[in-house]
Amino acid sequence: MTSSPLASGSRLASRLGFSDRVFVGPAARRLAAEVEAGLDLVESGLAEDLHVADSLADTTSRYLYEAGGKRVRPVLALLTAQLGEGNIPAVIDIAKALEITHLGSLYHDDVMDGADRRRGVPAAHAVWGNNVAILTGDILFSRASQLMSRHGDRAIRLQSDTFERLVLGQLHETVGPQEGEDPIEFYLQVLADKTGSLIAAATQGGAIFSHAPEEYVEPLRRYGEKVGVAFQLLDDVIDLSADADDTGKVPGTDLRAGVPTMPSLLLARETDAASVSLSAQIDDGVARIAEGEDPAILDEPLRRLRDHAVTAKTMDLAREWTDDALAALAPLSKGPVRDALERFARTLADRSS
């Protein structure tokens, strides 16, 4: 079995789409070459580690992997590993385990959110049904744990703590804020748990298992979590995109499924008549879709939400989280790794501009 084909040129460029803006200058290009070499090892390893003897499980486990993906988490783990001993076997295993954990979470998320598409292909539950999709996610979580278990208690704790936060984030998203909880602060915590925790595991994991200076670990954890929140806030904006080719899924998938996003939460706080009316239309459309009506009934309200000031406010909020991520890097020594992390965060913040 082979990994999914990549576009010609730099592997990082094909994955991230903006590596030319992250790795600038001779030293950074040498750094990029090391990360690319590590990513080759991760890709070939994933192709092997995702193989399952059972033919059905083998097909379902490889489904979203072969559909593509940017491999952001492995790239960040490999990048921070260059602060230590680089692409050593432990780092490759941790990078693979975190990507497999991410893949497993996608199978579960799509079932719970009722998403129709993922990475440009039908969601796994749309192909095999909810039960198979959920069990496939469980297989992937098991494989990730097996990889982590090779590297002692600290790796197991990193995996288990991260997995707990992923589950708590999904649980809290499912039940929603309780009485007296601020919906926006609640949502930001959900993002920190569901998205930030796994990216933080990558940025600190690369440092830990490459034996980088211990004083770098906590700043890298904070950086990763804050970048993860910024990443998801921008996904809330991208989710409203009119072009499904850009997102790999139907525009407004989350809102159509009744999952709040930051633009919709900010809209609910607006008091002008037009905003109140739009918020009510979206809520009504979500309720009607849940009762079986055509999801297209929200096309026009979502277009208006995309053009509303609250969507621009969401982008501003994402940039605030990006600034906090950059501040977290202050304890790191200046050099190509820190420069690349800073450029990664800044470029990420501009990806929906």
C-alpha positions, 0 to 999 in steps of 0.5 A: 500500500502506498500513501496518497499522491501529492502535487508536484513540488515541495511536499510542504507546499502541497500540504500547507499551501503557503510554505514559501511564506513560512520558510524564508531564507537559506537557513529556513530552507534547510529547516524545511528540507529536514521537516520534509524528510521527516514528513516522508517518514511519517507518510510511509509509516502511516500507510503501514500503521493504518493497515488492518488485517480485516478487509473492511476495517482496512478499507474504512481506516484508510478512507479519510487518510487517502482522501488527503489532508494537510498533515498540520499536526505532524508538520508542527511536531517535526518542526519543533523537533528540530529544536532537539535531535530532529527526526529521530524514531520517537518523533516520527511515532509521535507525529504519526500517532497524533495524525491518526488521533486526528483522523479518528476524531474526524470519523466521530465528528462527522457522525455527531455533526451530520456532515455530508462530506469531508476532504472532498469525499462523502463522509465515512458514515454516509458510505458505511453508516454511523456504526461503522464510522464510529467503530473505525474511529475507535480502531484509529484511536487504538492504533494511536495509543499503540504507537504512543505506548512505545515511548513510555509514561510521558507519551501515554500521558500526553495521548490520554490527556489529549484524548480526554480533552478531545472528548470533553470538547465534543461532549460540551459542544453536544450539550451546549452551555449551561445556565449562567455560562457565557456562550462565547467563552464556553465556545472558545473553551470547546475550541481549545479542547477539540482543536487546540489540545491536539495541535498543542500535543504536536508542538510540545510532543516534537520538543519532548521526544526530540529531547529539546530543552525542557524549558521550551515545552510549556511555551510550545504547548501554549503556542499550539493551543492558541494557534489551534483556537485561531485555526478553528475560528478561521474555519468558522469563517471558511465554513461560510465560503460559497465555494465547496471546492475550497472547503471540501464540504457543503458551505455552512455545514456546521450551522445547517447541522445545528452546531454553533459557530463564532459568527452565529454566536456573535450575531445572537448578541447584536441588537439591531433589527436586521441582525435579530431578524437574520439570527431568527431566520437561521435558528428557524432554518436549523429547526426545519432542517432537523425536521427533514426540510431541504438544507438549501433553505439556509442558503440565502441566510448563510450568504448574508451571515458571510457578508455580515460584520460579525464574520469580520469580527470573527477574523479579528478574534482569530488574529487576537488569538494568533497574537497571543500564540506569538507572545507565547514563543518569547522564551524560545531562542531566536532562530529558524524554528522560532521564525517558522513558527511565527510565520506559520501563525501569521500566515494561518491568520491570513488564510481566509483574507 
